[in-house]
Structures are given as C-alpha cells and as structure tokens.
Amino acid sequence: MNEKKVKKITYLDTFPIRSAVLRQGKPIETCFFLGDDAKETTHFGLFDDEKLIGVASVFKVNNQNFEQNNQFQLRGMAVLNEYQGLGYGKFLLEEVSKLITNKKADILWFNARESAVKFYQNLGFLVLGNSFEIPEIGTHFVMFKRFVV
C-alpha cells in the first residue's frame, strides 16, 4: 500500500480538490471560502505518496446553535472520487481531530452534504436539527462532535 500522510498546505493548494469534488463544473472562484486566508484557519492535505488526493480546512468559527466557546468549523473536506471508500477520508478526519484536540476544542461542527452524513455518523458525529438547502450545492445537515479536554 502506498504511504498516506497528512500535512498542512495553503488554501490555494485546496482548490484543485475542492473543484474536482465539491464544485464540479463551477468557476474556480467558488472554491474560495470566507476565512480561507485567516491566520487562525488551518488547511490540510492528504497525500498518497506525493499525490494530493484529499483536503480539509478548519476555521475558528462559532455556530450559534452551540453554547461552547472554543468551536471549530470543518469545511471543504473532500477526497478525490477514485480514493473514496478506501479509508482515506477517515484517516484525514482523524488527523484533523488531533489538531482540534491540541487546540483544546470544545466542539467541531460542519455542514455535511446529505450524501456524506452516514460517513460522518460512522465516525461519531451527530446530526443537529433538520436538513437545509445550500443554493446550487444541495441538501445539507449540521453535524458536530464534542471533544473532551
């Protein structure tokens, strides 16, 4: 099996994966998320040998649905289609969780696509509330996990 590793990357490095998986057929500008360039934001690249195959970004953003103070938002998590279902996404999320734990996070939350809810549930994340639509993207659910510090 090839060597997989996760390392920090720039937000610009996330664009090819975000574009291929999350923004297919949309202009590359739609791959920029508000806060991508903030100093508190961390971007992760998942590599298979030296090939970038997945990305995830962690933003220091609070969601008003949670009362905890030290909240982080996961955004733009994506693994290239041909690597999905092989444990790469789980590996990436475990590495992100280590960062969250090191930052003494109370909670990690995100808006999950309907098609990804089961993946996140299998990793211990919970759904909060009902589904909602993100225009031109699709049905999403707020999901979260509390971290014990």
Buried (B, 14 or more C-beta within 10 A) or exposed (E): EEEBEBEEBEBEBBBBBBBEBBBEEEEEEBBBBEBBEEEEBBBBBBBBEEEBBBBBBBBBBBBEEBEBEBBBBBBBBBBBEEBBEBEBBEBBBEBBBEBBEEBEBBBBBBBBBEEBBEBBBEBEBEBEEEEEEEEEEEEBBBBBBBBEE
